[in-house]
Amino acid sequence: MKRFSRTGWLVVGMTLALVACDDESTEPGPTGGGNGGVAGVGGTIVVGGGGAGTGGAVGGSGGQGGQPIVEGKITISGSGLTDADGKRLIATVLVTDTSTPIGAVCATISGNPGSASGVASEPGSTDLCQLGAEVVFDPGTYDVSAGIYAQGQAAPELCAATTVTVAGDVTVVLESFSGCN
C-alpha cells in the first residue's frame, strides 16, 4: 500500500495540525510544492501536503494549503453481469485525460448474473492482472475504464467507463456495460 511516509506535528498558538509530505515529491520546483510542508504567508500559517504549490523552494503553500488531505482507496465493483460467469472484470484507473494506468483491478466474475470487485492496485507493466500493492490515491478526479474479458482474450466483450472523485475511500459500482468502441 502506498503511504505518505513523512509526517509531523505543527503547533501554532492553540492549533495542532498533522502535516503529511508526499514521498514522491522530494525535489522542489520553481512552481511546485516540493515536499509540501509549512510556509508562512503574511503572518498566516498555511499547511500543505506537497504537489503543486506556489512557492517551490520552501514547500510554498503546498498541495491544497490549509485543507485536510483526504486520500483514499478506490474499490471497483461490477454487478448484475449476465452470461459472464468465469470471465474477468479488468478495470483501470487513470488520471483524467491521460492514458497511463495508475491503478487496476483484475477480478474473476462469479455467478449468473455475476459480480466481481477489487481494490485498485499497482498495475503490472505488461499484464494488468499482475497486480502489486493497493494504491492510496491523492484527492481528485480519476477516470475508470473497465471491460469484461473471456479467459485468454486480449479484447473485451463489453466495456464501461465513468469518473470517480477521491476524498477518502470510495467504491465505484459499474452496472451498465455495453459494446466497446
ZAPAGU-907528 format. One line per field, with one value per residue: z, y, x of N, C-alpha, C in turn; residue number from 1. Coordinates in pm, 1 decimal. Layout:
N
n.c3	Z / ...
n.c2	Y / ...
n.c1	X / ...
ca.c3	Z / ...
ca.c2	Y / ...
ca.c1	X / ...
c.c3	Z / ...
c.c2	Y / ...
c.c1	X / ...
k	NUM / ...
REM end
This chain:
181
n.c3	0.0 / -86.8 / 92.0 / 265.3 / 385.6 / 545.5 / 819.0 / 1051.8 / 1348.8 / 1395.7 / 1588.3 / 1638.0 / 1809.3 / 1963.0 / 1794.2 / 1659.5 / 1413.5 / 1180.7 / 959.1 / 636.9 / 408.5 / 72.1 / -50.4 / -311.4 / -412.6 / -385.6 / -476.6 / -486.2 / -695.5 / -940.7 / -942.5 / -803.9 / -520.4 / -391.9 / -113.9 / 13.7 / 316.7 / 546.9 / 530.4 / 593.4 / 529.0 / 506.2 / 787.4 / 817.8 / 876.5 / 660.6 / 592.1 / 398.1 / 168.0 / -19.6 / -372.5 / -638.6 / -589.8 / -481.0 / -404.1 / -409.0 / -348.2 / -62.4 / 2.5 / -25.5 / -54.2 / -80.9 / -191.2 / -111.2 / 56.2 / 370.6 / 362.7 / 465.0 / 384.9 / 213.5 / 123.2 / -49.1 / -101.7 / -399.7 / -466.3 / -707.9 / -856.7 / -1026.2 / -1109.9 / -1151.5 / -1387.5 / -1671.0 / -1822.2 / -1782.9 / -1612.7 / -1481.8 / -1648.4 / -1678.2 / -1497.3 / -1580.9 / -1485.1 / -1512.4 / -1353.9 / -1417.5 / -1426.8 / -1495.2 / -1838.6 / -1926.2 / -2039.8 / -1904.7 / -1688.6 / -1337.8 / -1144.9 / -1101.7 / -1141.1 / -1134.8 / -1158.8 / -1112.0 / -1244.6 / -1081.7 / -1077.0 / -1215.2 / -1271.9 / -1250.3 / -1034.0 / -944.0 / -774.5 / -659.0 / -495.3 / -623.8 / -743.2 / -782.1 / -1122.0 / -1338.9 / -1559.7 / -1818.0 / -1803.5 / -1692.4 / -1496.4 / -1329.6 / -1046.1 / -808.1 / -494.7 / -307.2 / -403.7 / -267.4 / -334.8 / -419.6 / -328.3 / -565.9 / -911.4 / -1109.9 / -1400.9 / -1479.0 / -1649.0 / -1776.8 / -1863.7 / -1978.5 / -2003.4 / -2183.2 / -2073.6 / -2155.3 / -2371.6 / -2553.6 / -2615.4 / -2490.6 / -2431.3 / -2350.0 / -2237.7 / -1999.0 / -1862.0 / -1640.8 / -1413.1 / -1107.3 / -790.5 / -551.8 / -212.2 / 32.8 / 107.9 / -159.2 / -346.3 / -664.9 / -854.3 / -1124.0 / -1335.1 / -1586.0 / -1873.4 / -2210.5 / -2571.8 / -2694.1 / -2800.6
n.c2	-115.4 / 215.6 / 483.8 / 799.5 / 892.6 / 1078.1 / 1257.4 / 1505.3 / 1703.6 / 2020.6 / 2304.2 / 2587.3 / 2862.0 / 2781.1 / 2577.9 / 2257.7 / 2066.0 / 1798.4 / 1730.2 / 1611.1 / 1473.2 / 1417.2 / 1127.3 / 1105.7 / 1357.6 / 1496.0 / 1681.5 / 2026.9 / 2255.9 / 2523.5 / 2616.8 / 2424.5 / 2235.0 / 2088.0 / 1917.6 / 1979.6 / 2075.3 / 2342.3 / 2685.5 / 3031.6 / 3293.3 / 3618.4 / 3637.2 / 3441.0 / 3100.9 / 2836.5 / 2512.2 / 2249.1 / 1967.8 / 1886.6 / 1839.4 / 2032.4 / 2368.3 / 2707.7 / 2804.0 / 2645.1 / 2632.2 / 2637.1 / 2473.8 / 2611.8 / 2696.1 / 2448.5 / 2158.9 / 2167.2 / 2379.6 / 2440.7 / 2290.0 / 1977.1 / 1678.7 / 1423.6 / 1136.8 / 825.2 / 485.7 / 314.6 / 115.3 / -106.1 / -229.1 / -465.3 / -545.5 / -748.7 / -879.7 / -1050.5 / -1374.3 / -1394.6 / -1550.3 / -1675.4 / -1522.1 / -1233.9 / -928.3 / -647.8 / -353.9 / -16.4 / 262.7 / 596.4 / 907.4 / 1185.2 / 1250.7 / 1128.5 / 849.9 / 652.7 / 384.9 / 408.5 / 256.9 / -62.6 / -321.1 / -663.4 / -909.7 / -1218.3 / -1300.1 / -1416.7 / -1626.1 / -1598.6 / -1382.7 / -1222.3 / -1106.4 / -904.7 / -773.6 / -547.2 / -390.9 / -113.1 / -162.7 / -147.8 / -154.8 / -416.5 / -393.0 / -500.0 / -673.5 / -631.2 / -783.2 / -867.7 / -769.2 / -525.8 / -374.1 / -237.7 / 77.9 / 401.8 / 678.1 / 1021.1 / 1306.0 / 1394.1 / 1384.4 / 1099.3 / 889.1 / 593.7 / 296.1 / 1.7 / -346.2 / -651.1 / -957.6 / -1258.3 / -1557.9 / -1563.6 / -1390.6 / -1093.9 / -871.5 / -684.0 / -798.9 / -651.1 / -310.8 / -43.8 / 286.4 / 551.5 / 832.8 / 910.1 / 1063.4 / 1115.8 / 1149.4 / 1039.8 / 688.9 / 518.3 / 363.4 / 235.2 / 142.4 / -49.3 / -83.9 / -76.7 / -207.1 / -202.1 / -240.3 / -216.6 / 64.6
n.c1	85.0 / 64.1 / 185.5 / 201.5 / 508.2 / 640.3 / 556.6 / 447.1 / 401.6 / 257.7 / 249.2 / 67.2 / -0.4 / -290.6 / -349.1 / -324.6 / -177.4 / -155.1 / 98.3 / 148.5 / 376.0 / 443.0 / 594.4 / 696.6 / 742.5 / 1007.6 / 1185.0 / 1217.0 / 1044.6 / 1029.1 / 765.4 / 640.4 / 524.5 / 713.6 / 827.1 / 597.5 / 469.2 / 519.0 / 447.4 / 487.6 / 267.2 / 240.8 / 198.2 / 9.9 / -22.9 / 19.5 / -68.6 / 37.9 / 26.4 / 219.9 / 290.9 / 146.4 / 216.3 / 270.2 / 511.7 / 749.2 / 1064.6 / 1069.5 / 865.8 / 637.2 / 291.9 / 206.3 / 30.0 / -306.0 / -310.8 / -384.0 / -614.3 / -752.6 / -582.7 / -723.1 / -674.0 / -744.7 / -858.2 / -965.7 / -1234.1 / -1345.1 / -1631.2 / -1831.2 / -2162.2 / -2460.1 / -2398.9 / -2462.9 / -2435.3 / -2158.3 / -2012.5 / -1714.1 / -1559.4 / -1337.5 / -1329.0 / -1170.6 / -1030.4 / -917.1 / -759.6 / -713.8 / -534.4 / -731.7 / -778.3 / -540.4 / -337.0 / -205.6 / -227.4 / -272.7 / -369.0 / -525.9 / -774.5 / -829.2 / -1044.3 / -1216.3 / -1529.7 / -1816.4 / -2104.0 / -2441.7 / -2689.3 / -2370.2 / -2100.3 / -1817.5 / -1533.3 / -1276.0 / -995.0 / -829.4 / -506.6 / -145.1 / -71.8 / 53.1 / 338.4 / 317.9 / 108.2 / -204.2 / -319.2 / -121.8 / -85.3 / 31.6 / 91.4 / -188.6 / -324.9 / -311.9 / -487.1 / -433.5 / -635.8 / -886.9 / -1005.9 / -1060.2 / -1038.9 / -1217.7 / -1195.1 / -1337.6 / -1355.2 / -1509.2 / -1369.7 / -1321.0 / -1161.4 / -820.5 / -846.5 / -759.2 / -906.6 / -1182.9 / -1521.3 / -1740.0 / -1777.4 / -1725.0 / -1730.4 / -1642.8 / -1621.2 / -1451.3 / -1444.8 / -1204.4 / -1206.0 / -1129.7 / -1186.8 / -1351.4 / -1616.2 / -1672.0 / -1939.3 / -2003.4 / -2258.3 / -2361.8 / -2275.1 / -2164.7 / -2132.3 / -1795.3 / -1601.0
ca.c3	0.0 / -92.9 / 202.8 / 286.1 / 489.7 / 633.7 / 881.9 / 1170.8 / 1413.2 / 1394.6 / 1687.3 / 1615.2 / 1908.2 / 2023.1 / 1686.2 / 1636.5 / 1281.1 / 1128.8 / 826.8 / 560.6 / 292.5 / -33.2 / -75.2 / -447.2 / -448.1 / -299.2 / -533.1 / -503.2 / -830.2 / -941.2 / -908.0 / -738.0 / -375.5 / -334.1 / -7.0 / 82.4 / 441.6 / 608.5 / 491.6 / 647.3 / 425.3 / 568.0 / 922.6 / 817.9 / 857.3 / 565.3 / 596.7 / 271.4 / 161.5 / -135.2 / -501.7 / -698.7 / -495.6 / -539.9 / -352.4 / -456.9 / -274.8 / 79.1 / 19.5 / -65.7 / 11.1 / -94.0 / -205.4 / -106.7 / 152.4 / 479.5 / 351.0 / 504.7 / 274.1 / 234.5 / 20.2 / -27.6 / -193.5 / -490.1 / -489.9 / -831.9 / -849.6 / -1133.0 / -1059.8 / -1246.8 / -1513.3 / -1722.5 / -1911.4 / -1764.5 / -1511.6 / -1516.2 / -1724.7 / -1593.6 / -1495.9 / -1573.5 / -1481.8 / -1488.6 / -1300.3 / -1481.7 / -1401.1 / -1601.2 / -1964.2 / -1953.7 / -2084.5 / -1826.7 / -1568.6 / -1209.9 / -1059.9 / -1180.4 / -1074.4 / -1219.8 / -1072.6 / -1182.1 / -1223.6 / -1039.3 / -1072.8 / -1331.7 / -1300.9 / -1170.8 / -978.2 / -913.6 / -723.7 / -605.3 / -463.5 / -724.9 / -703.1 / -881.5 / -1237.6 / -1396.9 / -1673.5 / -1943.5 / -1776.1 / -1589.7 / -1389.5 / -1241.6 / -959.8 / -693.1 / -371.0 / -319.5 / -422.0 / -196.2 / -430.4 / -372.8 / -357.3 / -701.9 / -1001.0 / -1189.7 / -1497.5 / -1460.7 / -1768.4 / -1743.1 / -1967.9 / -1942.3 / -2091.8 / -2175.9 / -2037.0 / -2264.1 / -2479.3 / -2536.4 / -2636.0 / -2406.5 / -2495.5 / -2310.1 / -2172.9 / -1919.4 / -1821.6 / -1553.2 / -1336.9 / -963.3 / -712.6 / -427.5 / -93.1 / 124.6 / 37.0 / -243.0 / -424.8 / -794.2 / -894.4 / -1267.6 / -1359.8 / -1724.7 / -1972.0 / -2347.3 / -2670.7 / -2684.1 / -2920.1
ca.c2	0.0 / 338.6 / 572.9 / 913.3 / 845.0 / 1182.7 / 1336.9 / 1573.7 / 1786.5 / 2162.7 / 2373.2 / 2731.1 / 2911.0 / 2670.4 / 2488.6 / 2145.0 / 2012.4 / 1693.2 / 1766.5 / 1494.1 / 1508.3 / 1316.3 / 1061.3 / 1115.0 / 1496.0 / 1531.0 / 1791.6 / 2148.3 / 2310.5 / 2667.4 / 2644.9 / 2306.8 / 2239.7 / 2010.8 / 1828.8 / 2034.8 / 2127.9 / 2457.2 / 2814.6 / 3146.3 / 3388.6 / 3740.2 / 3611.9 / 3327.8 / 2973.8 / 2751.9 / 2375.7 / 2182.7 / 1828.9 / 1853.8 / 1851.5 / 2165.2 / 2477.5 / 2833.3 / 2853.3 / 2562.8 / 2609.1 / 2611.3 / 2399.6 / 2701.4 / 2669.9 / 2304.2 / 2093.9 / 2243.4 / 2487.1 / 2455.8 / 2192.0 / 1844.5 / 1588.2 / 1305.4 / 1038.1 / 707.7 / 371.7 / 301.6 / -20.1 / -111.1 / -343.3 / -486.4 / -629.1 / -775.1 / -915.8 / -1173.9 / -1457.9 / -1357.7 / -1637.4 / -1724.6 / -1421.5 / -1138.6 / -784.9 / -577.4 / -210.0 / 68.2 / 396.8 / 687.9 / 1049.6 / 1234.3 / 1293.4 / 1063.1 / 712.4 / 559.8 / 338.1 / 420.6 / 156.8 / -161.0 / -430.7 / -781.1 / -998.9 / -1317.6 / -1283.5 / -1541.2 / -1624.8 / -1551.2 / -1272.3 / -1230.1 / -986.1 / -910.8 / -645.2 / -545.5 / -260.9 / -76.8 / -190.9 / -109.1 / -243.7 / -469.7 / -312.2 / -557.6 / -753.0 / -560.8 / -875.0 / -887.2 / -652.7 / -502.8 / -328.4 / -148.5 / 217.5 / 506.4 / 787.4 / 1159.0 / 1360.7 / 1443.3 / 1311.6 / 998.0 / 814.0 / 448.3 / 222.4 / -140.0 / -436.8 / -790.8 / -1034.5 / -1404.0 / -1605.6 / -1574.7 / -1295.6 / -963.7 / -764.6 / -701.4 / -822.6 / -537.9 / -205.9 / 59.5 / 393.5 / 652.6 / 907.7 / 897.6 / 1165.8 / 1062.6 / 1235.1 / 927.8 / 564.4 / 528.3 / 245.0 / 259.8 / 26.5 / -45.9 / -164.4 / -65.8 / -239.5 / -207.1 / -267.8 / -133.4 / 147.0
ca.c1	0.0 / 141.3 / 152.2 / 287.2 / 597.8 / 689.6 / 452.0 / 493.1 / 300.6 / 285.4 / 168.2 / 62.5 / -96.4 / -364.2 / -388.9 / -235.8 / -208.6 / -68.7 / 147.8 / 190.7 / 456.0 / 438.9 / 722.4 / 745.3 / 770.7 / 1119.3 / 1262.1 / 1138.4 / 1046.6 / 1003.9 / 626.7 / 584.7 / 522.8 / 822.3 / 785.3 / 481.0 / 517.0 / 457.2 / 503.5 / 416.8 / 229.2 / 186.9 / 151.4 / -81.9 / 44.8 / -51.3 / -19.7 / 7.5 / 67.2 / 302.2 / 225.1 / 153.6 / 202.6 / 311.5 / 638.8 / 858.1 / 1187.4 / 1047.6 / 741.9 / 528.7 / 165.6 / 193.3 / -99.7 / -428.6 / -294.7 / -478.0 / -721.7 / -707.6 / -555.1 / -806.0 / -650.6 / -828.5 / -852.5 / -1079.2 / -1283.2 / -1423.4 / -1720.8 / -1927.9 / -2270.7 / -2567.2 / -2333.7 / -2522.1 / -2354.2 / -2017.9 / -1952.9 / -1581.8 / -1484.1 / -1266.5 / -1353.2 / -1043.3 / -1057.1 / -800.7 / -781.1 / -620.1 / -551.8 / -819.3 / -716.3 / -411.6 / -358.2 / -124.6 / -297.6 / -203.3 / -431.3 / -600.6 / -844.9 / -847.3 / -1122.1 / -1297.0 / -1673.5 / -1881.4 / -2249.6 / -2515.5 / -2599.3 / -2247.6 / -2040.2 / -1674.8 / -1484.1 / -1141.0 / -936.9 / -730.5 / -369.3 / -46.2 / -82.8 / 175.0 / 382.1 / 269.8 / -11.7 / -281.3 / -357.8 / -6.2 / -103.8 / 118.0 / 27.3 / -304.2 / -286.6 / -384.1 / -492.1 / -445.9 / -768.1 / -902.8 / -1095.0 / -991.6 / -1118.8 / -1219.7 / -1237.2 / -1346.1 / -1400.1 / -1532.5 / -1284.0 / -1321.5 / -1027.9 / -724.6 / -873.7 / -695.1 / -1004.7 / -1301.5 / -1651.4 / -1824.4 / -1698.5 / -1791.3 / -1639.1 / -1700.7 / -1521.8 / -1467.9 / -1376.6 / -1148.6 / -1199.0 / -1143.2 / -1215.1 / -1470.2 / -1649.8 / -1733.4 / -2018.9 / -2029.4 / -2377.4 / -2404.2 / -2171.7 / -2216.8 / -2028.9 / -1675.2 / -1572.7
c.c3	0.0 / 16.1 / 199.7 / 404.1 / 584.6 / 687.3 / 1002.9 / 1227.9 / 1414.2 / 1496.6 / 1660.7 / 1709.5 / 1974.4 / 1916.9 / 1667.3 / 1502.4 / 1244.4 / 987.3 / 759.4 / 438.2 / 197.6 / -58.1 / -210.4 / -488.0 / -361.4 / -351.0 / -545.8 / -645.7 / -826.7 / -908.9 / -835.8 / -589.4 / -311.7 / -231.6 / 63.6 / 207.4 / 481.9 / 557.0 / 554.9 / 535.0 / 494.9 / 705.9 / 931.7 / 794.7 / 767.3 / 569.5 / 467.3 / 269.8 / 40.4 / -263.1 / -551.8 / -593.5 / -560.8 / -495.4 / -396.5 / -354.1 / -126.9 / 103.8 / -13.7 / 12.5 / 0.1 / -108.2 / -202.7 / -0.2 / 255.7 / 474.1 / 399.8 / 380.3 / 302.0 / 117.0 / 46.6 / -131.1 / -280.8 / -505.2 / -613.4 / -831.1 / -972.4 / -1080.0 / -1167.2 / -1383.8 / -1562.4 / -1821.9 / -1901.7 / -1663.3 / -1561.0 / -1599.3 / -1626.3 / -1610.0 / -1479.2 / -1584.6 / -1455.9 / -1435.1 / -1359.1 / -1430.7 / -1519.5 / -1717.5 / -1983.8 / -1997.0 / -2007.6 / -1701.5 / -1443.4 / -1107.2 / -1147.6 / -1088.0 / -1177.0 / -1132.2 / -1157.5 / -1143.1 / -1184.0 / -1033.4 / -1203.2 / -1287.6 / -1201.4 / -1117.6 / -953.5 / -859.9 / -674.0 / -576.8 / -567.0 / -667.8 / -812.4 / -997.9 / -1281.9 / -1520.9 / -1806.5 / -1926.0 / -1661.8 / -1474.9 / -1301.5 / -1148.9 / -845.7 / -572.3 / -401.1 / -325.0 / -333.5 / -283.8 / -360.5 / -400.5 / -501.0 / -781.5 / -1091.0 / -1287.0 / -1466.2 / -1590.0 / -1734.0 / -1862.9 / -1910.7 / -2048.5 / -2072.8 / -2144.9 / -2161.6 / -2377.8 / -2447.7 / -2550.2 / -2549.1 / -2490.5 / -2471.4 / -2234.4 / -2091.7 / -1881.4 / -1734.5 / -1494.0 / -1189.1 / -896.5 / -580.0 / -324.2 / 24.5 / 41.8 / -38.3 / -319.0 / -552.2 / -832.9 / -1041.7 / -1294.5 / -1507.1 / -1819.1 / -2108.6 / -2441.8 / -2659.9 / -2812.9 / -2989.1
c.c2	122.5 / 431.9 / 694.3 / 878.3 / 953.1 / 1262.7 / 1405.4 / 1657.5 / 1930.1 / 2227.7 / 2523.0 / 2786.0 / 2791.5 / 2568.5 / 2382.2 / 2083.9 / 1904.8 / 1730.7 / 1640.0 / 1540.2 / 1390.9 / 1261.6 / 1097.7 / 1258.3 / 1546.3 / 1648.1 / 1915.6 / 2198.2 / 2457.3 / 2703.1 / 2528.7 / 2318.6 / 2160.4 / 1913.2 / 1877.3 / 2104.0 / 2254.0 / 2583.5 / 2924.9 / 3244.2 / 3508.3 / 3716.7 / 3496.9 / 3200.7 / 2886.4 / 2614.7 / 2307.7 / 2042.7 / 1795.0 / 1869.4 / 1993.3 / 2272.2 / 2605.4 / 2877.4 / 2774.9 / 2542.4 / 2579.3 / 2535.3 / 2483.5 / 2675.6 / 2522.7 / 2257.4 / 2189.3 / 2351.3 / 2500.2 / 2358.3 / 2056.7 / 1758.5 / 1459.0 / 1211.1 / 917.0 / 599.8 / 373.0 / 153.7 / -15.1 / -241.1 / -346.8 / -577.4 / -645.5 / -815.6 / -1050.6 / -1241.8 / -1425.6 / -1447.0 / -1692.4 / -1627.9 / -1324.7 / -996.7 / -721.7 / -429.1 / -135.7 / 203.1 / 484.6 / 829.2 / 1101.8 / 1289.3 / 1242.4 / 920.6 / 610.4 / 515.8 / 356.0 / 325.3 / 61.4 / -261.8 / -542.1 / -885.1 / -1094.4 / -1300.7 / -1417.6 / -1521.8 / -1576.5 / -1511.3 / -1270.2 / -1096.1 / -1011.8 / -774.6 / -661.0 / -403.2 / -233.4 / -91.8 / -146.0 / -206.5 / -295.8 / -390.1 / -367.3 / -637.4 / -686.3 / -651.6 / -917.1 / -767.1 / -647.4 / -462.9 / -241.0 / -4.3 / 306.2 / 631.1 / 922.0 / 1206.7 / 1412.4 / 1356.1 / 1221.1 / 935.3 / 666.1 / 386.9 / 75.0 / -220.5 / -575.0 / -874.8 / -1184.2 / -1446.6 / -1619.2 / -1475.7 / -1159.3 / -847.8 / -790.0 / -726.7 / -705.2 / -438.0 / -112.1 / 163.5 / 492.3 / 735.0 / 889.3 / 1009.3 / 1106.0 / 1174.0 / 1140.4 / 802.7 / 575.6 / 397.0 / 288.0 / 132.0 / 42.7 / -140.3 / -167.9 / -86.5 / -244.9 / -238.7 / -170.2 / -55.5 / 101.1
c.c1	90.2 / 93.2 / 242.6 / 376.4 / 645.4 / 572.1 / 512.1 / 381.6 / 348.2 / 192.2 / 180.1 / -43.1 / -161.5 / -406.7 / -282.6 / -274.0 / -108.7 / -30.2 / 196.4 / 266.5 / 460.7 / 578.6 / 780.5 / 778.6 / 884.7 / 1199.5 / 1173.6 / 1150.8 / 1014.8 / 859.9 / 562.9 / 595.5 / 633.5 / 770.4 / 659.9 / 528.8 / 445.1 / 524.0 / 420.9 / 387.0 / 166.4 / 129.3 / 53.2 / -2.0 / -41.3 / 11.5 / -59.7 / 62.7 / 149.6 / 224.3 / 235.1 / 130.3 / 249.7 / 448.7 / 758.5 / 966.8 / 1166.6 / 918.2 / 620.8 / 402.9 / 132.3 / 50.5 / -216.6 / -426.7 / -403.8 / -594.4 / -670.9 / -686.0 / -629.7 / -785.4 / -738.7 / -805.2 / -977.8 / -1111.9 / -1371.1 / -1501.8 / -1811.1 / -2036.7 / -2377.0 / -2515.3 / -2386.5 / -2429.2 / -2206.0 / -1946.6 / -1819.6 / -1499.1 / -1418.8 / -1320.4 / -1215.3 / -1074.0 / -927.3 / -844.9 / -671.8 / -642.0 / -631.8 / -738.2 / -573.6 / -440.2 / -276.4 / -199.9 / -212.3 / -262.9 / -509.7 / -667.2 / -857.1 / -916.1 / -1205.2 / -1443.3 / -1732.7 / -2031.9 / -2310.3 / -2656.1 / -2484.0 / -2202.3 / -1892.7 / -1634.0 / -1342.1 / -1098.4 / -828.8 / -589.6 / -274.9 / -52.3 / 53.1 / 212.0 / 332.6 / 141.7 / -87.6 / -323.0 / -240.0 / -0.7 / -4.3 / 35.4 / -94.8 / -255.9 / -374.3 / -373.9 / -499.5 / -588.1 / -773.0 / -997.0 / -1013.0 / -1091.1 / -1107.5 / -1272.5 / -1234.9 / -1393.7 / -1424.4 / -1461.8 / -1307.9 / -1178.2 / -940.9 / -745.1 / -811.4 / -792.8 / -1127.7 / -1426.5 / -1745.3 / -1737.8 / -1787.4 / -1686.6 / -1714.9 / -1587.8 / -1553.4 / -1389.0 / -1332.9 / -1142.8 / -1218.0 / -1170.2 / -1347.3 / -1489.8 / -1720.0 / -1809.1 / -2054.3 / -2146.1 / -2416.6 / -2285.0 / -2237.8 / -2101.7 / -1914.4 / -1653.7 / -1447.5
k	1 / 2 / 3 / 4 / 5 / 6 / 7 / 8 / 9 / 10 / 11 / 12 / 13 / 14 / 15 / 16 / 17 / 18 / 19 / 20 / 21 / 22 / 23 / 24 / 25 / 26 / 27 / 28 / 29 / 30 / 31 / 32 / 33 / 34 / 35 / 36 / 37 / 38 / 39 / 40 / 41 / 42 / 43 / 44 / 45 / 46 / 47 / 48 / 49 / 50 / 51 / 52 / 53 / 54 / 55 / 56 / 57 / 58 / 59 / 60 / 61 / 62 / 63 / 64 / 65 / 66 / 67 / 68 / 69 / 70 / 71 / 72 / 73 / 74 / 75 / 76 / 77 / 78 / 79 / 80 / 81 / 82 / 83 / 84 / 85 / 86 / 87 / 88 / 89 / 90 / 91 / 92 / 93 / 94 / 95 / 96 / 97 / 98 / 99 / 100 / 101 / 102 / 103 / 104 / 105 / 106 / 107 / 108 / 109 / 110 / 111 / 112 / 113 / 114 / 115 / 116 / 117 / 118 / 119 / 120 / 121 / 122 / 123 / 124 / 125 / 126 / 127 / 128 / 129 / 130 / 131 / 132 / 133 / 134 / 135 / 136 / 137 / 138 / 139 / 140 / 141 / 142 / 143 / 144 / 145 / 146 / 147 / 148 / 149 / 150 / 151 / 152 / 153 / 154 / 155 / 156 / 157 / 158 / 159 / 160 / 161 / 162 / 163 / 164 / 165 / 166 / 167 / 168 / 169 / 170 / 171 / 172 / 173 / 174 / 175 / 176 / 177 / 178 / 179 / 180 / 181
REM end
